[in-house]
């Protein structure tokens, strides 16, 4: 499994240390012309929705997937993904 955010393939599992599998990565985005990952598009297993998550929330990347720094409850307040809400985002993967 790639160990860099900008190389994560779609479908990479999203995990919590205490809750196990939470969802999967559906994309990695940068702002403008940079290649620095700013956020990940996450599909959540519980709500079947996609949201953008700040790349800072990734604690680690392992062979099992992407480990988040907080429990799922912390991310439930994030709005659903709207591809037209931020035209500066550029998909890396």
DAZIPE-V55899 format. One record per run of one state. SS is the DSSP state (H for helix, E for strand, L for the rest). FROM is the first residue (numbers start at 1). TO is the last residue. If there is no record, write none. Layout:
# DAZIPE-V55899
ss->SS from->FROM to->TO
ss->SS from->FROM to->TO
This chain:
# DAZIPE-V55899
ss->L from->1 to->4
ss->H from->5 to->7
ss->L from->8 to->12
ss->E from->13 to->16
ss->L from->17 to->19
ss->E from->20 to->31
ss->L from->32 to->38
ss->E from->39 to->44
ss->L from->45 to->49
ss->E from->50 to->54
ss->H from->55 to->57
ss->E from->58 to->62
ss->L from->63 to->64
ss->E from->65 to->68
ss->L from->69 to->71
ss->H from->72 to->75
ss->L from->76 to->88
ss->E from->89 to->91
ss->L from->92 to->93
